C-alpha cells in the first residue's frame, strides 16, 4: 500500500546545495573520506555493493537493479544496488562488488573510475539484525552501456540523484513484516519502483558523507 509522499526542497542557496552533489564534488569529497568499517568476526558474512554513477544530460544519475522474485530470499523483488556476497577468490570487498556487478548486469567496472567507499552497514532484513556486513563502493562510468541482466535481476534502472538528495522523491509504503503491516520510508522512482530498506539507508549515508549538513526527509 502506498502512502502520501512528503516533499522537502532544502536550502537557502539551492545552486550551492546542488553543486555539493555534482560529480566534480563527489569525486573530491570521497577522495578524503575515511569510511567507518566493521571488524568482521570469523563467522561474519561479508557482502559488497556497487554504487554506479554517471552524468546524463548534465545531471548525475545512480544505477539501481530490481531483484528477481525468489522464494526464501529476504531481498526478493527489492530495488537494490548490484552486489552480493564476497567469494573466497575475491581479493577484497571492492573486488566482490565489481565481480557481482559483472555477473548480475554484465557491466565491467574495470575500465571506469573508482571513487571510494562508504561506511559499512549491517544487514537488517525485516527487522532482524544479522551478523553480516555490507560494504558500499562507488564507481563513475561514462556513456550508456548495454546491460545483460542474469536470472537474479528483473530490471536495471537509472534514477536522478539530485531529486533524491532534495527529498523530492521521498515516499512511504506499507509492507508486511512478521504478520503486520509496517510503514517504510524510501524514494519513489519514475516508473513506480520503491527504494527502501538497506538501499535507502546506504543512500542516506552517501548523502551525509557528501554533505554533513544534509537533512533527510521527515520519516515515520
C-alpha positions as CSV (number, residue, x, y, z in Angstrom):
1,X,0.0,0.0,0.0
2,X,1.4,3.4,-1.0
3,X,1.0,6.3,1.4
4,X,1.1,10.1,0.8
5,X,4.5,11.5,-0.1
6,X,6.3,14.2,1.9
7,X,8.3,16.6,-0.2
8,X,11.0,19.0,1.1
9,X,13.2,21.2,-1.1
10,X,16.0,22.3,1.3
11,X,18.4,25.1,1.2
12,X,18.6,28.9,1.2
13,X,21.1,28.7,-1.7
14,X,19.8,26.0,-4.0
15,X,22.6,26.4,-6.5
16,X,25.3,25.8,-3.9
17,X,23.3,22.9,-2.5
18,X,23.1,21.2,-5.9
19,X,26.8,21.7,-6.5
20,X,27.6,19.6,-3.5
21,X,26.1,16.6,-5.3
22,X,27.5,17.1,-8.7
23,X,30.1,14.6,-9.8
24,X,33.0,17.0,-9.5
25,X,32.3,17.5,-5.8
26,X,31.5,13.8,-5.3
27,X,34.9,12.9,-6.6
28,X,36.6,15.5,-4.3
29,X,34.7,14.6,-1.2
30,X,35.2,10.8,-1.5
31,X,38.9,11.3,-2.0
32,X,39.3,12.4,1.6
33,X,36.6,10.3,3.2
34,X,37.7,7.6,5.7
35,X,34.9,5.1,6.0
36,X,33.9,3.5,9.2
37,X,34.5,-0.2,8.9
38,X,33.1,-3.2,10.8
39,X,35.7,-5.6,12.0
40,X,34.3,-8.9,11.0
41,X,34.4,-12.0,13.2
42,X,35.3,-15.4,11.8
43,X,31.5,-16.1,11.3
44,X,30.5,-12.7,9.9
45,X,29.1,-12.9,6.4
46,X,30.6,-10.2,4.1
47,X,29.0,-8.6,1.1
48,X,29.5,-5.6,-1.1
49,X,27.5,-3.4,-3.4
50,X,28.5,-1.1,-6.2
51,X,27.0,2.5,-6.3
52,X,27.4,3.3,-10.0
53,X,27.2,6.9,-11.0
54,X,27.2,8.7,-14.4
55,X,26.4,12.2,-15.8
56,X,23.5,12.2,-18.2
57,X,22.2,15.3,-19.9
58,X,24.2,17.4,-17.4
59,X,22.8,15.7,-14.3
60,X,24.1,12.9,-12.1
61,X,22.4,9.6,-12.1
62,X,22.6,6.5,-10.0
63,X,22.0,2.9,-11.0
64,X,19.6,0.5,-9.3
65,X,18.6,-3.0,-10.0
66,X,15.2,-4.6,-9.3
67,X,15.9,-8.1,-7.9
68,X,14.0,-11.0,-9.3
69,X,11.4,-12.6,-7.0
70,X,12.7,-15.7,-5.3
71,X,11.1,-17.7,-2.6
72,X,13.0,-17.5,0.7
73,X,15.1,-14.5,-0.4
74,X,14.7,-11.7,2.2
75,X,15.5,-9.2,-0.6
76,X,13.3,-10.8,-3.2
77,X,11.9,-8.2,-5.6
78,X,13.6,-5.3,-3.9
79,X,15.3,-2.3,-5.5
80,X,19.0,-2.5,-4.8
81,X,22.5,-1.7,-5.9
82,X,24.2,-4.5,-7.8
83,X,26.3,-6.7,-5.4
84,X,26.4,-9.7,-3.3
85,X,28.5,-11.9,-1.0
86,X,32.3,-12.0,-1.1
87,X,33.7,-15.1,-2.5
88,X,37.0,-16.7,-1.3
89,X,38.7,-15.8,-4.6
90,X,37.8,-12.1,-4.2
91,X,40.8,-10.0,-3.2
92,X,38.6,-7.8,-1.2
93,X,35.1,-6.3,-0.9
94,X,35.7,-3.8,-3.6
95,X,36.6,-6.7,-6.0
96,X,33.5,-8.5,-4.8
97,X,31.3,-5.6,-5.7
98,X,32.9,-5.4,-9.2
99,X,32.6,-9.2,-9.8
100,X,28.9,-9.2,-8.7
101,X,28.1,-6.2,-10.9
102,X,29.6,-8.0,-13.9
103,X,27.8,-11.2,-13.1
104,X,24.4,-9.6,-12.4
105,X,24.1,-7.0,-15.2
106,X,27.1,-7.6,-17.5
107,X,28.7,-4.2,-16.6
108,X,32.5,-4.5,-16.3
109,X,33.7,-1.7,-13.9
110,X,37.4,-2.4,-14.5
111,X,38.0,0.4,-17.1
112,X,36.0,3.0,-15.2
113,X,36.8,5.3,-12.2
114,X,36.7,4.1,-8.7
115,X,35.7,6.9,-6.4
116,X,35.9,5.4,-2.9
117,X,34.0,3.6,-0.2
118,X,31.2,4.4,2.3
119,X,30.7,3.3,5.9
120,X,29.9,-0.4,6.3
121,X,26.3,-1.3,7.0
122,X,24.7,-4.1,9.0
123,X,22.1,-6.3,7.3
124,X,18.6,-5.9,9.0
125,X,16.1,-7.7,6.8
126,X,12.6,-7.5,8.2
127,X,13.8,-6.1,11.5
128,X,16.3,-8.9,12.2
129,X,19.9,-7.8,12.7
130,X,22.2,-10.3,11.0
131,X,25.9,-11.0,11.6
132,X,26.5,-9.7,8.1
133,X,28.2,-6.5,6.9
134,X,27.7,-4.7,3.6
135,X,30.4,-2.6,2.1
136,X,29.3,0.1,-0.5
137,X,31.9,1.0,-3.1
138,X,31.3,3.9,-5.6
139,X,32.2,4.0,-9.3
140,X,31.8,6.6,-12.0
141,X,31.1,5.4,-15.5
142,X,30.5,7.2,-18.8
143,X,28.1,6.8,-21.7
144,X,25.1,4.5,-22.0
145,X,26.3,0.9,-21.5
146,X,24.5,-2.2,-22.7
147,X,23.3,-4.4,-19.8
148,X,22.9,-8.1,-19.8
149,X,20.9,-9.0,-16.6
150,X,21.2,-12.5,-15.3
151,X,18.5,-14.5,-13.6
152,X,18.9,-12.6,-10.4
153,X,17.9,-9.2,-11.9
154,X,14.5,-8.3,-13.3
155,X,15.4,-4.8,-14.4
156,X,18.1,-2.1,-14.5
157,X,17.0,1.4,-13.7
158,X,18.8,4.8,-13.8
159,X,17.5,7.4,-11.3
160,X,18.1,11.1,-10.8
161,X,20.5,11.6,-7.9
162,X,19.7,15.3,-7.3
163,X,16.0,14.7,-7.0
164,X,16.6,12.2,-4.2
165,X,19.1,14.5,-2.5
166,X,16.5,17.2,-2.4
167,X,14.0,14.7,-1.0
168,X,11.6,15.4,-3.9
169,X,11.1,11.6,-4.4
170,X,10.5,10.7,-0.8
171,X,7.5,8.5,-0.2
172,X,6.2,5.9,2.2
173,X,4.8,2.4,1.7
174,X,3.3,-0.2,3.8
175,X,4.7,-3.7,3.7
176,X,4.1,-6.9,5.7
177,X,6.6,-7.7,8.4
178,X,6.2,-10.6,10.7
179,X,2.4,-10.7,10.0
180,X,1.9,-7.0,10.5
181,X,1.7,-4.1,8.0
182,X,4.6,-1.7,8.7
183,X,5.3,1.7,7.1
184,X,8.7,2.1,5.4
185,X,10.3,5.3,4.1
186,X,12.0,5.5,0.8
187,X,12.3,7.1,-2.6
188,X,9.7,6.6,-5.4
189,X,11.2,6.4,-8.8
190,X,9.7,7.4,-12.1
191,X,8.1,4.1,-13.0
192,X,6.8,3.4,-9.5
193,X,9.9,1.5,-8.2
194,X,10.3,2.0,-4.4
195,X,13.8,2.2,-3.0
196,X,13.7,1.4,0.7
197,X,15.3,-0.7,3.5
198,X,19.1,-1.3,3.2
199,X,19.4,0.6,-0.1
200,X,17.6,3.6,1.3
201,X,20.0,3.6,4.4
202,X,23.0,3.4,2.1
203,X,21.7,6.3,0.1
204,X,21.3,8.5,3.2
205,X,24.8,7.5,4.4
206,X,26.1,8.5,0.9
207,X,24.4,11.9,1.1
208,X,25.6,12.6,4.6
209,X,29.1,11.7,3.5
210,X,29.0,14.2,0.7
211,X,27.5,16.9,2.9
212,X,27.4,16.5,6.7
213,X,24.7,19.2,6.8
214,X,22.4,17.3,4.6
215,X,18.9,16.9,6.1
216,X,16.9,13.9,5.2
217,X,13.1,13.7,4.7
218,X,10.7,13.6,7.6
219,X,10.1,10.0,8.4
220,X,7.5,7.9,10.2
